[in-house]
C-alpha cells in the first residue's frame, strides 16, 4: 500500500514538474512573441544610414584585438554613427543585446533589437566628442557577436545654429511632450515652451474618484495644464516663457479639416479659456478652437520670440494626429511670418512603425530608428548629450507627469485584488515588452532631425493626415 502511494506521489510530482516546464516554455514563447508584436519589423534586416547630402565624412575602420583605432577628427559634426555587422545569440532573443564602446574617460552603450542580425548603427557621438584626437576605442558586446573585422564611421553635418543658447521655441502638442523629447533644449537659457492642447482626452484616469465622467475629464485637463506650466520650470524656464494654448486634445485634425470651431469630446465645452491664465498666450475674443486661430497663435509667438530654433514633432515619423497637426500649424505659421533664418529640430515620441524604440534600458543611447521610411525629410541629425544632472532632472520631470503615473484606487484593495495585481505586475515585467516612457525617455542623449526653415513648405506638403494614428503611444 505504501509503495503504491509512493508511486502515486512520484507521478504527481512528475506531472507538476512537467506542468511547470510547459508553463515556463509558454512564458518564454509569450515573451518572444510579445516583443515581435510590439517591434513590428524584421530585426534581421540591415539598418542603413538614411540618404542625406549632409554626411560630411565616411571612414572605413579596422576592428582588431585591441579595438578600433580612429583617425584624428578635426571637423565639426552633429552626430556620429559607427556601422557594425552583428548577430544576436540565442539568449539575445529573450533579453536586449548591447554594444559598448569605451574610450579615454568616456563610454557609450547602445542596445539593439532582440534577435538582431545584420548592419547596425551605434550612436558614438558623445564618445567621439570626448575622444576626438586619434582615439582608440575598446569594443564590448553582450548577447551578440560582431561579425567581421570591418566597421564604418559616419559623421553627419552639425547644426547651422552655432550658439547652443540660441533663442529656442519648443512646441509640445500635449503636456509631457516637451519633457519627453526636448529636455536638453528646455534646459537652455533662452527657451520658450508652448503646449498646444490641454491633454484632456485619453483614458478616464480619475474615473474611480468621480461619478460624473465630464467632471473627471475636466479634473484631468486641469492637472495636465498645471503640469505643462510648471514641470518645465525644473529646468529653469521662466514663467513668462511658458504657455498652454488650451486647444482640445484629439481635435486638431478635425479643426484642420473643417476649420472649426470644435468642441472637446470629453469636456463638453468649446471655449479653450484656459489660455487666460497664460502670460504669453495670445488672447482672442471670442476664444474659439479654430484651425486659423491655432496658426495665428503660433505666428504671434514666432513674432514675439523670433526663434532661431524650433523643436516640433517630425510629421513623417510621428503618426499621432495631434502631433502632425501641431507641426503643420507651425509650418504654416512660419510661412505666414516669413522667418527664413533658423532650423526646425524635429523629434518623435511615437515612432509609427515600432513600439520598442529606443531599444533596451534607459542607460542606452538613442540611436537612429531601424528602417527610417524612404523619403523622410531632414538635412542632418543632431545628437545632443545630457550630463548627469540634466538627465536626472529629466527623469524627475517625466515621473512628475500625472498622466504617466498609475492612479491609485479610492478604496484599499482586498487580499485577492492585491494577489491578482501582483501576478499581473509579474507577468508584465517578465513577459510583456516595456514600452513605457520611463524606459524610453530619460536617456544619455536626445536625437533631432534638423531641417532649415526655408524647407518648411516642402515638409508641409509631405504631411499625410489621412495616415495618422490616434492610438500612437
Order of alpha helices (4+ residues) and beta strands (2+ residues): alpha-beta-beta-beta-beta-beta-beta-alpha-beta-beta-beta-beta-alpha-alpha-beta-alpha-beta-alpha-alpha-beta-alpha-beta-beta-alpha-alpha-alpha-beta-alpha
